[in-house]
């Protein structure tokens, strides 16, 4: 940084690179208020850690758009299934063969297998009020955890967030050093962890949403539909938060894997609560 103060006026920015205009507009700052420099190509804090302005994007606003997109997609799947059900027998649909809960009419569709017999999400298929409260409580807890990670992943040069600046720019040197050691191998492991851990819940969520119309206009149909929407949406939120948080804070392969495992553990809260209930009150679960 160059210890500029106040507000830096907008200047011509043609033909410059990412380190052409650096100012102390990062946080924590040497000053009470960081420099206001919307046109700077790079902002630094008092630790001489810097990042480019182009890294700024509204992860929270994008998360809302993504979740609305997921909800719209699931409703479209449910409507398509309903229309398909009216047009032909379910066992003749190739799409239903892939995503359906069962492929033969005479075979019982075990929705508990799809939503998870060892998860409190199966309580959405129950008529017990307490069971619904527990399932919703876990759902809200998981969503809030992911929201916390998403909020921490946003880059705001004027506030202290979890975002780890990618560059170090010493004041006595014209060059900036890239501190990120994340490479292709780290991202490959990241993708493998997400695919292995989240694919089952995403596919099962689609199965539930697609299979809900087969029960007609009934309470069970709505229970299966809501269970599928909740399962798929929570998994999609886990996927989104894993991506944006790791982009924000992971600067080595070890950090990338470690943060991913922590985030994926949140998706297991529903199963952990079920295991706890099984130990504390197995008779209640049987009822």
C-alpha positions in Angstrom: 0.0 0.0 0.0 0.9 3.7 -0.3 -0.7 5.0 2.9 -3.2 7.1 1.0 -6.1 8.6 3.0 -9.7 9.6 2.4 -11.4 8.9 -0.9 -9.4 8.3 -4.0 -11.0 9.9 -7.1 -11.9 7.8 -10.1 -9.1 7.8 -12.6 -8.6 6.5 -16.2 -8.1 2.7 -16.0 -7.2 1.7 -19.5 -4.2 -0.5 -20.1 -3.5 -1.3 -16.5 -3.0 -4.6 -14.8 -4.1 -6.0 -11.4 -1.3 -4.3 -9.5 -1.2 -0.9 -11.3 -3.1 1.0 -8.6 -2.7 -0.3 -5.1 -4.0 1.5 -2.0 -4.6 0.8 1.7 -8.3 0.2 1.2 -8.3 -3.2 2.9 -9.2 -4.3 6.4 -7.7 -4.2 9.1 -6.4 -0.8 8.2 -3.7 1.5 9.6 -6.4 4.1 9.8 -9.7 4.4 11.6 -11.4 4.1 8.3 -9.9 2.3 5.3 -9.3 4.3 2.1 -12.4 4.5 -0.1 -11.0 3.5 -3.5 -13.6 1.9 -5.8 -11.3 2.3 -8.8 -8.3 0.7 -7.3 -7.1 -2.5 -9.0 -5.8 -3.9 -5.7 -6.5 -3.2 -2.0 -4.1 -3.9 0.9 -4.4 -4.0 4.6 -2.0 -3.1 7.4 -0.5 -6.6 7.2 0.5 -5.9 3.6 -2.0 -8.5 2.5 -3.7 -7.6 -0.7 -6.4 -8.8 -3.2 -7.8 -7.6 -6.4 -11.1 -5.6 -6.7 -12.3 -8.1 -9.4 -12.6 -10.7 -6.7 -15.6 -8.9 -5.2 -19.0 -10.4 -6.0 -22.1 -10.6 -3.9 -22.1 -14.2 -2.7 -25.1 -13.7 -0.5 -27.3 -12.2 -3.3 -26.2 -15.0 -5.6 -27.1 -17.6 -2.9 -30.7 -16.3 -2.9 -30.9 -16.5 -6.7 -29.4 -20.0 -6.6 -32.0 -21.2 -4.0 -34.9 -19.6 -5.9 -33.5 -21.4 -9.1 -33.4 -24.7 -7.2 -36.9 -24.3 -5.9 -38.2 -23.4 -9.4 -36.4 -26.4 -10.9 -37.9 -28.8 -8.3 -41.4 -27.4 -8.9 -40.9 -27.9 -12.6 -39.9 -31.5 -12.0 -43.0 -32.1 -9.9 -45.3 -30.5 -12.5 -43.6 -32.6 -15.3 -44.1 -35.7 -13.2 -47.8 -34.8 -12.7 -48.4 -34.3 -16.4 -46.5 -37.4 -17.2 -48.6 -39.4 -14.8 -51.7 -38.2 -16.5 -50.4 -39.1 -20.0 -49.1 -42.6 -19.5 -48.4 -45.3 -17.0 -45.5 -44.5 -14.7 -43.6 -47.7 -15.4 -43.4 -46.9 -19.1 -41.4 -43.7 -18.6 -37.7 -43.9 -19.2 -37.1 -40.8 -17.1 -39.1 -42.4 -14.3 -36.9 -45.5 -14.6 -33.9 -43.4 -13.8 -35.2 -41.1 -11.2 -38.3 -42.9 -9.9 -38.6 -44.5 -6.5 -39.5 -47.8 -8.1 -39.9 -49.0 -11.7 -42.9 -51.3 -11.4 -46.4 -50.5 -10.3 -46.7 -53.7 -8.3 -43.5 -52.9 -6.3 -44.0 -50.8 -3.2 -42.2 -47.5 -3.3 -40.3 -47.1 -0.1 -40.0 -43.3 0.3 -38.3 -43.9 3.6 -35.3 -45.4 1.8 -35.1 -42.3 -0.4 -35.4 -39.7 2.3 -33.3 -41.7 4.7 -34.4 -44.2 7.3 -31.5 -43.2 9.6 -32.3 -39.4 9.3 -34.7 -37.2 11.1 -35.8 -36.1 7.6 -38.0 -39.2 7.6 -40.0 -37.4 10.2 -41.5 -35.3 7.4 -43.4 -38.4 6.4 -44.8 -38.7 9.9 -48.0 -37.3 11.4 -46.4 -36.7 14.7 -46.1 -33.0 15.6 -43.0 -33.4 17.7 -41.3 -35.3 14.9 -42.0 -32.5 12.5 -40.7 -29.9 15.0 -37.4 -31.9 15.3 -37.1 -32.3 11.6 -37.7 -28.6 10.9 -35.3 -27.6 13.8 -32.5 -29.6 12.2 -33.3 -28.2 8.7 -33.1 -24.6 10.1 -29.9 -25.3 12.0 -28.2 -26.7 8.9 -29.4 -23.8 6.7 -28.2 -21.2 9.3 -24.8 -22.9 9.5 -24.4 -22.7 5.7 -25.6 -19.1 5.7 -22.9 -18.2 8.3 -20.3 -19.7 6.0 -21.7 -17.8 3.0 -21.7 -14.5 4.8 -18.1 -15.0 6.0 -17.1 -15.8 2.4 -17.9 -12.4 1.0 -15.0 -10.1 0.2 -15.6 -6.6 1.8 -12.4 -4.5 1.9 -14.1 -2.2 4.4 -14.9 -4.9 7.0 -13.1 -7.9 8.5 -14.3 -11.1 7.1 -12.9 -14.7 6.9 -11.7 -14.0 3.3 -8.0 -14.6 3.1 -6.1 -12.2 0.9 -4.3 -14.0 -1.9 -1.3 -11.7 -2.3 1.4 -10.1 -0.2 2.7 -6.8 -1.4 5.6 -5.5 0.7 5.8 -1.7 0.8 9.5 -1.8 -0.1 9.0 -4.0 -3.1 7.3 -3.4 -6.5 6.2 -7.0 -6.8 3.4 -8.9 -5.2 3.7 -12.5 -4.2 0.8 -15.0 -4.7 0.4 -16.9 -1.4 -2.1 -19.5 -2.7 -0.7 -23.0 -3.1 -4.0 -24.6 -4.1 -3.5 -26.5 -7.3 -5.4 -28.9 -9.6 -4.9 -31.9 -7.3 -6.5 -30.0 -4.4 -9.6 -29.1 -6.5 -9.8 -32.7 -7.7 -10.0 -34.0 -4.2 -12.6 -31.3 -3.4 -14.8 -32.4 -6.3 -14.5 -36.1 -5.3 -15.5 -35.3 -1.7 -18.6 -33.3 -2.8 -19.6 -35.9 -5.4 -19.3 -38.8 -3.1 -21.0 -37.1 -0.1 -23.8 -35.1 -1.8 -24.8 -37.0 -4.9 -27.0 -39.5 -3.0 -29.0 -36.8 -1.3 -29.5 -34.9 -4.5 -30.7 -37.9 -6.5 -32.9 -39.0 -3.6 -34.4 -35.5 -3.4 -35.2 -35.6 -7.1 -36.7 -39.1 -6.6 -39.1 -37.8 -3.9 -40.1 -34.8 -5.9 -40.7 -36.8 -9.0 -42.6 -39.6 -7.1 -44.8 -37.3 -5.1 -47.6 -37.0 -7.7 -48.2 -40.7 -7.8 -50.0 -40.4 -4.5 -52.6 -38.0 -5.9 -54.0 -35.1 -4.0 -53.3 -36.5 -0.5 -51.4 -35.6 2.6 -48.8 -38.2 1.8 -48.2 -36.6 -1.6 -47.4 -33.2 0.1 -45.2 -34.9 2.7 -43.2 -36.6 0.1 -43.0 -33.4 -2.0 -41.8 -31.3 0.9 -39.4 -33.9 2.1 -37.8 -34.0 -1.4 -37.6 -30.3 -1.7 -36.0 -29.9 1.8 -33.5 -32.7 1.1 -32.5 -31.4 -2.3 -32.4 -27.7 -1.3 -30.3 -28.3 1.8 -27.8 -30.3 -0.3 -27.7 -27.6 -2.9 -27.0 -25.0 -0.2 -24.2 -27.2 1.1 -22.7 -27.4 -2.3 -22.9 -23.7 -2.9 -21.4 -22.8 0.5 -18.6 -25.3 0.1 -17.6 -23.7 -3.2 -17.7 -20.0 -2.1 -16.2 -20.5 1.3 -13.2 -22.5 -0.1 -12.6 -19.9 -2.8 -12.6 -17.3 0.0 -10.3 -18.9 2.6 -8.5 -21.9 1.3 -4.9 -21.1 0.3 -3.5 -24.6 0.4 -4.7 -28.1 -0.5 -4.8 -29.1 3.1 -7.0 -26.1 4.0 -9.2 -26.9 1.0 -9.8 -30.5 2.1 -10.1 -29.5 5.8 -12.8 -26.8 5.2 -14.7 -29.1 2.9 -14.9 -31.9 5.5 -16.1 -29.4 8.1 -18.8 -28.1 5.8 -19.9 -31.6 4.8 -20.2 -32.6 8.5 -23.0 -30.1 8.8 -25.0 -32.2 6.3 -24.8 -35.1 8.7 -26.6 -33.3 11.6 -29.9 -35.0 10.6 -28.4 -38.4 10.9 -26.5 -37.6 14.1 -29.7 -36.4 15.8 -31.5 -39.6 14.6 -28.7 -41.7 16.2 -29.0 -39.7 19.4 -32.8 -40.3 19.5 -32.3 -44.0 18.8 -30.1 -44.2 21.9 -32.1 -41.9 24.2 -35.6 -42.9 23.2 -35.8 -45.9 20.9 -39.4 -46.7 21.8 -40.5 -43.2 20.7 -38.9 -43.8 17.3 -40.6 -47.1 16.9 -44.0 -45.4 17.5 
